[in-house]
Amino acid sequence: MTGDESGDEGRRTGRRPRVLKAVGLALAGALVLTVAAAGWAYWHLNNNIKSVDINSALGDDRPAPGVTTPSASASVSPSPLPTGAVNILVLGSDSRSGKANQELGGGDSSGARSDTAMVVHIDAGRTSATVVSIPRDTLVTRPSCPLSSGGSTSVAYNSMFNSAYSVGGPVCAVKTVESITNVRMDHYIEIDFAGFAKLVNALGGVTVTTDEDIDDDDSHLHLKAGTHHLNGTQALALARTRHGIGDGSDLGRIGLQQKLVKALLTQISSTNLLTNPAKLYEVADAVTDSLTTDTGLNSLSELMRLGQSLKSLSASDLKTVMMPVVPAPSDSNRVVAKEPAASDLWESLR
C-alpha cells in the first residue's frame, strides 16, 4: 500500500464517525421536533375544548343514572373502552357571537338558543344507536334552573323548549330535557354554527339526498331534489332550512337535520383519518374548537375514548326519530308532546 493510499483511507475512516455523528444529531433533532410538535398539537386540541360542570350544578335532583355493564376485558385491561349504554344531549347552538358565526347567519349576537336538540341513545355494546330530535317549538314546563351567577330561574309553563338554553345555558337545557323525558343525560355536547361548517369542510363535504326542491331565501339555500355533495356553508344552510320545505315548520327541518347526521357519520367512516395525520389533525381541530361539553368529556383523551368505543357504529346502525308531537291547543304554531307515545319512546331509552 502506498503512502497516498494509506492517507486517503485514514481520511475516509476519520470522516465516517463525523458523518454518523451528524446523521445521529439530525435524527435526534427531528425526533425532538416531532415529539414537540405532537405535544403542542395535543395541548392545542385539548385546550380548544370548553366545558360546563353540569353534574355539580344539578346535584342529585335528576333522574337516576343508568346501570353500566362492566367491560368483559376489565380484568385484563387497566382502562377498557366503555361498552355500556349512554345518553348524550347534543345541541346545535344558533349563537351568532363571533365573526365566523355572524358570517354564517344573521341574528342577535347578544344571545343564543338551542337551534337543534337531539338525545343520542347509544345501546349497550355500542353497535347501534337511536337519535331522538326534540322540536324547538315544543311547549314544555321549564323547570327552575340554577344560574352560574347565583340564584335560579323561575318555573315557566307553556314555554318554548329552546328558551331553556337562552335563560340558563347548558345546565338548564339538560335539566329541561331530563324533566320532560325522565331520562338521565350522561353527557352533554354542544357545537356552534361556525364549528359545524368547519367540520364538514375538514371532512371534504357531505353527500345528502333531498326528496324535494329547497328554495329558502332565509337560509340562502336553493337546491333541486336529488343527491348533492355539500360544503360546510351549504350543509349548515340545510340544517337551518325550514321555510323552503313542507309546511315551513320546524318539523320539516328536523328531517333534514337527521339526514345530515347520517351523512356526517357516513363521511367520517369513509375517510380513513388514521392514514392521513394532516387530515386527522384538521378534523380534530375543527371538532374540538367548536365544542362545549360536560366535564366528563372535556379532554381529548375522553373524547377519543368515546370515539373509539363507537368504531363499530355505522350510519346503517343509526335510527333517527322525532319525539311524537301534536299541535298545541293554545297555539297552532307550536306543538306539545303526544301521549302516551312520547313517554313510551323515552321509556325505551332508560
C-alpha positions in Angstrom: 0.0 0.0 0.0 1.4 3.4 -0.9 1.6 6.3 1.4 -1.0 8.2 -0.5 -3.4 5.3 -0.4 -2.9 5.0 3.4 -3.6 8.7 3.8 -6.8 8.5 1.8 -8.0 5.5 3.8 -7.3 7.4 7.0 -9.2 10.4 5.9 -12.2 8.2 4.9 -12.3 6.4 8.2 -11.9 9.8 10.0 -14.8 11.2 8.2 -17.1 8.3 8.8 -17.6 8.9 12.6 -18.2 12.6 11.9 -20.8 11.7 9.2 -22.5 9.2 11.6 -22.5 11.8 14.3 -24.1 14.4 12.1 -26.8 11.9 11.0 -27.4 10.9 14.6 -27.8 14.6 15.6 -30.1 15.2 12.7 -32.3 12.3 13.6 -32.3 13.3 17.3 -33.2 16.8 16.3 -36.1 15.5 14.1 -37.3 13.3 16.9 -37.3 16.2 19.3 -39.2 18.4 16.9 -41.7 15.6 16.2 -42.3 15.0 19.9 -42.6 18.7 20.5 -45.0 19.2 17.6 -47.1 16.2 18.8 -47.1 17.6 22.3 -48.1 21.1 21.1 -50.9 19.6 18.9 -52.2 17.6 21.9 -52.1 20.7 24.1 -53.8 22.8 21.4 -56.6 20.4 20.8 -57.1 19.7 24.5 -57.2 23.5 25.2 -59.8 24.0 22.4 -62.5 22.2 24.4 -64.8 24.3 26.6 -66.8 22.6 29.3 -69.6 23.1 31.9 -69.8 21.2 35.2 -73.4 20.1 34.8 -73.2 17.4 37.5 -72.2 19.8 40.2 -74.8 22.4 39.1 -77.7 19.9 39.1 -76.7 17.8 42.0 -78.9 14.8 42.9 -82.2 16.4 41.7 -82.3 14.5 38.5 -83.1 11.0 37.1 -81.0 8.2 38.3 -78.1 7.2 36.1 -78.5 4.0 34.0 -76.9 0.8 35.1 -73.5 0.4 33.3 -72.3 -3.1 32.5 -68.6 -3.5 33.1 -66.5 -4.4 30.0 -65.6 -8.1 29.7 -62.0 -7.1 29.3 -61.8 -5.1 32.5 -59.8 -7.8 34.3 -57.0 -7.8 31.8 -57.0 -4.1 30.7 -56.3 -1.2 33.1 -58.5 1.1 31.0 -61.0 -0.7 28.8 -63.2 1.2 26.4 -66.7 1.8 27.7 -69.4 -0.5 26.4 -72.4 0.4 28.4 -75.5 2.2 27.2 -75.2 6.0 27.3 -77.5 9.0 26.7 -76.0 12.2 25.3 -77.8 15.5 24.8 -76.4 17.1 21.6 -77.3 20.7 21.0 -76.6 22.8 17.9 -76.3 26.4 19.1 -77.6 29.2 16.9 -75.3 31.8 18.5 -74.2 34.5 16.1 -71.5 35.7 18.5 -68.1 36.0 16.9 -67.2 37.0 13.4 -67.3 33.4 12.0 -70.8 32.7 13.3 -72.1 36.1 12.2 -70.9 35.5 8.7 -72.9 32.2 8.6 -76.3 33.7 9.6 -78.0 36.9 10.8 -79.4 37.3 14.2 -78.9 38.8 17.6 -75.3 38.4 18.6 -76.1 39.0 22.3 -77.8 35.7 22.9 -78.2 32.1 21.7 -80.8 29.4 21.5 -80.6 25.6 21.0 -81.4 25.6 17.3 -81.1 21.8 17.2 -81.7 19.4 20.1 -81.1 15.6 19.8 -81.0 13.0 22.5 -78.5 10.4 21.3 -79.0 7.0 22.9 -76.2 4.5 22.4 -77.2 0.9 23.1 -75.1 -1.4 25.3 -72.3 -2.8 23.2 -72.0 0.5 21.3 -73.1 -1.1 18.0 -76.4 0.6 17.5 -77.9 4.0 18.4 -81.1 6.0 18.3 -81.2 9.7 17.8 -84.4 11.5 19.0 -85.0 15.0 17.8 -86.9 17.4 20.1 -88.7 20.2 18.1 -87.5 23.5 19.4 -91.1 24.8 19.1 -92.4 22.3 21.7 -94.2 23.9 24.6 -92.9 22.5 27.9 -92.9 23.3 31.6 -89.4 24.7 32.0 -88.1 23.8 35.5 -86.3 26.1 37.8 -82.6 26.1 36.9 -79.6 27.2 38.8 -77.6 30.1 37.4 -73.8 30.4 37.3 -74.2 33.9 38.8 -76.1 32.6 41.7 -79.8 32.1 42.3 -82.1 30.3 39.9 -84.7 30.8 37.2 -88.4 30.6 37.8 -90.5 27.7 36.7 -92.1 28.6 33.3 -95.3 27.0 32.0 -96.1 26.6 28.2 -92.6 27.8 27.5 -90.8 27.2 24.2 -88.3 24.3 24.6 -85.4 26.2 23.2 -85.8 29.0 25.7 -84.2 26.8 28.4 -80.8 27.4 26.8 -81.5 31.1 26.4 -82.2 31.7 30.1 -79.9 29.1 31.7 -77.4 27.8 29.2 -76.4 24.1 29.0 -77.3 23.4 32.6 -80.9 24.5 32.1 -81.1 22.7 28.7 -80.1 19.4 30.4 -82.4 19.9 33.3 -85.3 20.7 30.9 -84.7 17.6 28.8 -84.4 15.4 31.9 -87.7 16.9 33.2 -89.7 16.1 30.1 -88.1 12.7 29.4 -87.2 11.4 32.9 -84.0 10.1 31.2 -80.6 10.9 32.7 -78.3 12.7 30.3 -74.9 11.1 30.9 -73.1 13.6 28.8 -73.6 17.0 27.0 -72.2 18.1 23.7 -72.8 21.4 22.1 -71.5 22.5 18.6 -71.9 26.0 17.2 -72.7 27.2 13.7 -69.1 28.0 12.6 -67.8 24.8 14.1 -70.3 22.7 12.2 -69.4 24.3 8.9 -65.7 23.9 9.6 -66.1 20.2 10.5 -67.9 19.5 7.3 -65.2 21.3 5.3 -62.5 19.4 7.1 -64.2 16.1 6.1 -64.3 17.1 2.5 -68.1 17.8 2.5 -71.1 15.5 2.9 -73.4 13.9 0.4 -77.1 14.3 1.0 -80.2 13.3 -1.0 -83.2 15.7 -0.8 -86.7 14.5 -1.6 -88.0 17.8 -2.8 -86.7 21.1 -4.1 -85.5 23.5 -1.5 -85.9 27.2 -2.1 -85.3 29.1 1.2 -84.2 32.8 1.0 -83.7 32.9 4.7 -81.1 30.2 4.8 -79.8 31.2 1.3 -80.2 27.6 0.2 -81.6 26.7 -3.2 -81.3 23.0 -4.3 -83.2 20.8 -6.7 -84.5 17.5 -5.4 -81.7 14.9 -5.7 -78.3 14.0 -4.5 -75.9 16.8 -3.7 -72.3 17.0 -2.2 -72.4 20.0 0.1 -69.6 22.1 1.6 -69.7 23.4 5.1 -71.7 26.5 4.4 -74.3 24.6 2.3 -74.6 21.9 4.9 -75.2 24.5 7.6 -77.8 26.2 5.5 -79.5 22.8 5.0 -79.6 22.3 8.8 -81.2 25.7 9.2 -83.7 25.4 6.4 -87.4 25.4 7.4 -89.3 27.9 5.2 -88.3 26.3 1.9 -89.7 22.8 2.6 -93.0 21.2 3.7 -95.3 23.5 5.7 -92.4 25.7 6.7 -92.4 24.5 10.3 -89.6 23.2 12.5 -90.8 19.6 11.9 -89.6 19.6 8.2 -86.2 21.0 9.2 -85.7 18.1 11.7 -85.9 15.6 8.8 -83.1 17.4 7.0 -81.0 17.6 10.2 -81.4 13.8 10.7 -80.2 13.3 7.1 -77.1 15.4 7.9 -76.3 13.3 11.0 -76.3 10.2 8.9 -74.3 11.9 6.1 -71.7 13.0 8.6 -71.3 9.5 10.1 -71.0 8.1 6.6 -68.4 10.6 5.6 -66.4 10.0 8.8 -66.5 6.2 8.2 -65.3 6.6 4.6 -62.5 9.0 5.5 -59.5 6.9 6.7 -58.2 9.6 9.1 -55.6 7.3 10.7 -53.6 7.1 7.5 -53.6 10.8 7.0 -52.2 12.7 10.0 -52.7 16.1 8.5 -56.4 15.4 7.8 -56.8 13.8 11.2 -55.5 17.0 12.8 -57.7 19.2 10.7 -60.8 17.3 11.6 -59.8 17.1 15.3 -59.1 20.8 15.4 -62.5 21.6 13.8 -64.3 19.3 16.3 -62.6 20.5 19.5 -62.6 24.2 18.5 -66.4 24.2 18.2 -67.3 22.0 21.2 -68.7 22.7 24.7 -69.0 19.5 26.7 -69.8 18.4 30.2 -66.7 17.9 32.4 -66.9 14.1 31.7 -65.9 14.8 28.1 -63.7 17.9 28.5 -60.4 16.3 27.5 -59.0 15.0 24.2 -58.4 11.6 25.8 -62.0 11.2 26.9 -63.4 12.3 23.5 -61.0 9.8 21.9 -62.2 7.0 24.2 -65.8 7.9 23.3 -65.0 7.9 19.6 -63.1 4.6 19.8 -65.9 2.9 21.6 -68.2 3.8 18.7 -65.9 2.5 15.9 -68.3 -0.3 15.1 -71.3 2.1 14.7 -72.2 2.9 11.1 -74.9 5.0 9.6 -77.0 1.9 8.9 -76.9 1.2 12.7 -78.3 4.6 13.5 -82.1 5.1 13.9 -83.4 8.6 13.7 -86.8 9.6 15.1 -88.6 12.6 16.3 -90.4 12.9 19.7 -94.1 12.4 18.9 -95.9 15.7 19.0 -99.3 17.2 18.1 -100.3 20.8 17.6 -100.6 22.8 20.8 -104.2 23.5 21.7 -103.2 27.1 22.7 -101.2 27.9 19.6 -101.3 26.1 16.2 -97.8 27.3 15.5 -96.4 25.3 18.5 -96.5 21.6 19.4 -96.8 19.6 22.6 -95.7 16.0 23.3 -98.1 13.4 22.0 -99.0 11.0 24.8 -98.6 8.2 25.6 -96.4 7.8 22.5 -93.7 10.2 23.8 -93.5 8.6 27.2 -93.2 5.2 25.6 -90.3 6.4 23.5 -88.4 7.8 26.4 -89.1 4.7 28.5 -87.4 2.6 25.8 -84.2 4.7 26.3 -83.9 4.2 30.0 
